Amino acid sequence: MNLTMLYSKIHRASVSDANLNYVGSITIDIALMQAAGLVEGQKVDIVNINNGERFSTYVITGKSGDMCLNGAAARKVQVGDKIIVMAYAQYTQDELKGYEPKVVLVDENNQIVAIKKELGNV
């Protein structure tokens, strides 16, 4: 049996822009993508801490500090909102023995503060 588990997340990032006229996706700082193990085109879930919105989109590579929601997703956020970006993966029972999701903690400017490998106490 395979289980879908949290693979990684970027925790409490600040929305830097919302571009309604872009085709769609979330533009994320490449350093944050690398730290979280995300790749361009990967599906992610977004949780807006400010208003409770939850939605899915895909990742595109951005520049330093970028955390921009594009297309229809731009209607679900406001610049400055805090969001959580989550990615999932399929794990077998054997793979779960060493299960440690990456949790990337960022500051107000979306710069990495810490990278943890645990679910609680973030």
N, C-alpha and C positions, 0 to 999 in steps of 0.2 A: 504494500500500500504506500502511495506517495501522499505527502501532506504539503499543502501550500503554507509556507511560513514567511515571516518577515525576513528579507534578505538584508536590507539596509534602510536607513532613513536619515534625512537631513532635518534636524529638530529646531523648530522656532525660527525659521528663516524669515527675513523681512521682504515683503513684496516690493521690488524696486521699480516696477513698471507694469502697466496693464495695457496691451495693444490690441484693441478690438479688431482692427483692420488687417491683422496678420492672419495667415492661413489657419493656424492652430498650434497648440503645444505649450510647453513651458521651457523657457530659455534659462539655463542654469550655468553659473560660473563653472568653467572647466575644472578648476581646482576642487570644487565641491563634488563635481561628478566623479572625478578620479578618487577622491577620498571615500565616497560612498559606493564605489564600484559600479557606477551607472554608465551606460553607453548610449550614444545618440540613437534615437528611435525606440528606446525601451519604454514600455508602458509603466506608468507610475500612478499612484493614487495621491491626491492632494486633500488635506484637511485644513480648512481655514479656521484658526483658533478664535478669531474675532467674531465670526457670524455662524459657525457651525456647518458651513457648506462642505460637502464631500463630493469629489468628482475624480474622474480618471482622464489622463492625457498621455502624451509621449514627450520625451526629452529631446531638446536640441542644445547644442553647445553654445555657451555664451562667454562673455569676457568677465573680468574681475568684478565681483559684487552683484552680477546679474541674478535676478530671480523674477523673471517677467512672465506673466500669464498672457497668452496670446489667443486670438480668435474668441470664440464663444466663452471660453473660460475667463476671459478678462471681465466679464459681467459678474463673476462670482467673488471678486476680490476688489480691494481698494489699495492703492499705494500705501505702504506702511503696515498693512495687515501682517500678522504672524501666521505662518503656515508650516505644515509638516509634509514633507515629500517622502512617500514610502514606496519601496520596491519589494516584490515578493519573488520567491523561487520555490520549485518543487524539490522536496527532500524525501529520500527513502528513510526507513526506520534506522538503518545503519548510519546514514549520514547525520542523523539527529544526535548521535552520541557526542559529537564535537560541535554541536550547533552554537554559533555565536554571531548574532546579527551585528552589523556595523551601525553605530549611532554617531552621526556627525553633529556636534554641537557648534553653533555659530553665534557671533555677536550681532549687534545692531546693523553692522555693515556687511553682513554675510561672510565674515572672515572666520576661518576655523579656530575655535577655542580649544576643542578636545575631540578625540575620537575614542569612543568606548565600544566595548563588545558585550553589552548587556541590555536587557529590556527595561529594568527598573532603575529608579534613582537617577533620572536624567536631569 
